[in-house]
């Protein structure tokens, strides 16, 4: 049997566990255990870390995360990291689910069809980014830029409208995915999206710290810088209806 990392690299394991759990995960007090575990899940998918993803699922599945929540968190990565990385991750998730005696496929979480994915996707997009998002679609789906059409129907219509995770959680996970990718314009936009969904600067800061062990210091420091630009002072998060 091939020796495990704890046998071949005990120093690395000790450093990693102390930092990941002792200094980051266990010090988080603004995010629930479920939120922390979901952020770890999408971070591992984004970074294509199959071995760590399997280990993470073995610690969290049926303890803090349900099978549906795991699947939906992984699906939420698709618009941002692309299909190939997620298909590989889904293979690992499915293997673990089968090991746990969970029958596949899981119950469908889809709420849209070809007749309503545009309107429902636009509703989700406007909820997160404001009613101004409807302006670009005012001329109709056939007359809007193709990229905008796909964002509405696929990114938001196919994924954000699914059940299993609520809209605020999906937006939180999207920001974690983007921080792991290091994409500046989108990180800034989704910081504001998170604020609209009720996530204040303290919570967003904690999210970025939770991503640190997975994305490294350059992307972490960049993300903190973008947060300082978008939300220069602590302020209450916007609440829906205000």
Secondary structure, DSSP 8 states (H G I E B T S, - for coil): ----HHHH-HHHHHHHHIIIIIIIGGG--SS-HHHHHHHHHHHHHHTT-HHHHHHHHHHHBTTTB-HHHHHHHHHHTHHHH-HHHHHHHHHHHHHHHHHTT--SS--------TTTHHHHHHHHHHHHH-GGGGGGGTT-GGGS-HHHHHIIIIIIIIIIT-SSS-HHHHHHHHHHHHHHHT-HHHHHHHHHHHHHTT--HHHHHHHHHHHHHHH-HHHHHHHHHHHHHHS-S------TT-
